[in-house]
Each structure stands twice: as structure tokens, then as C-alpha cells.
């Protein structure tokens, strides 16, 4: 019985970590290998180009790092992933694997999230966010970044949000507007879920709050991500400092 259980666990781990044989089609482009049961052509190239244009701005970026992207909606891998990790998230990153769990429209760069409610958002954003998680583990190691041990949630999720939702232009002015928007959304919405973009998609509050705090520390205070991780100030202290800075800046 024990041997049967052990073999089942090993088989399940192998499927989750090395699911490539489960997919009929493979496309290679730049740093990506894309796996799908449907044929994927050059239409995905602009999406992946957009991802790299975001990721290249990160201090974690490694041009030699390869990513396996699995378009897993309605596949055996998705069913196994649901059983192991639970239903809900739009995508997951496991080491250098990024698993996309919902419907996509590659030509329109759309992904159709279903949790906590149906909505539409950028496919490139989702890949970029998950790729930063992969790069966090790649740089700092699995002992510091894993489902059971990782930095505070605002540091864990705030940096991927900061990179994948990059705003060009006057960063201090845009950040001030985003802080005002966050405060207003917090006032209007109850619970941990907060609307984060025009498509109506929601995320836990710490995604948005962490993104703002990370942007404040990195753009205004000129921290590196290493410095953010090592800084011992509490979340409450950083948030209060950010609000004090924002309140000193006039709205143009």
C-alpha cells in the first residue's frame, strides 16, 4: 500500500513538473517554448514580445532563462493542477513552467479569467506576472520562494505587479493618481477583492497595495528589489510613509 501511494505521488509530481509529453503541439520563440493541444502559429509572437519588453526592465531578468508556457485550458494537466493546488487562479508558475488555466484569445491579447468572477484582461500581463514569479525563484532559490515559505505577500506579489503593469511617463504623477484610486476603491469595495483594471478583473487587495508600495520604494526612494526584500520596516510603516509623500505632492 505504501509503495502504491509513493508511486502515485511520484507520478503526480512528474505530471505537474514535466507535463510536456501531454501536449500535441510545441512552438519555440525567443525564450519561450509554448505547449498546446491546439496548433499555435506566429500570432503569439507579438504577445511574447510584449512580455519580454516588460520583463527586460526587471533587475531579475536573465536573457538565458527559458520558460515553458502551457496553454492548459480543458486539458488533463489542468485537471491535475486543480486537484493538487485547487481551482481558481488564472495561471500558475512552477519553477520555469507557466500554466495558463483559462480561455485565451491570442489575436486580441485577451485572457478570460473566471475567479473571483468572469472578466477579461491582457494575456501578456498574465504571462509577465507569472514569469517574474519564476525569476524570483530562479534568483533567490526555492528555499526562499516556495508556496510554504516566501516574503510577505505585498513583497511577493507587489513586484510582479509593478513590472507587469509598468506605466510609462511621469512616474511620480502616475503613482499619486494610482494611490488616490486605490484609496477610493478601498472605500467603495468591501472584503479583500479590489478592481485592478478596466476589464473589471479583481485581485486581492495586497496585489494593488503591494504594487503601489513597491513602485514608491523603487521609483521614488530608488530601492532595488534586493533592498525591498531586505528592508525591515513593516508594511504599515511603508504604507504610511507612502501616503505622507503622496499628500505632499500637488495634483496637477
Buried (B, 14 or more C-beta within 10 A) or exposed (E): EEEEEEEEEEEEEEBBEEBEEBBEEEBEBEBBBBBBBEEBEEEBBEBBEBBBEBBEEBEBBEEEBEBBBBBBBEBEBBEBBEEEBEEEBBBBBBBBBBBBBBBBEBEEBBBBBBBBEEBBBBBBBBBBBBBBBBBBBBBBEEEEBEEEEBBEBBBBBBBBBBBBBBBEEEBBBBBBBBBEBBEEBEEEEEEEBBBBBEBEBBBBBBBBBBBBBBBBBBBBBEBEBEEBBEBEEEBEEBBEBBBEBBEEEEEE
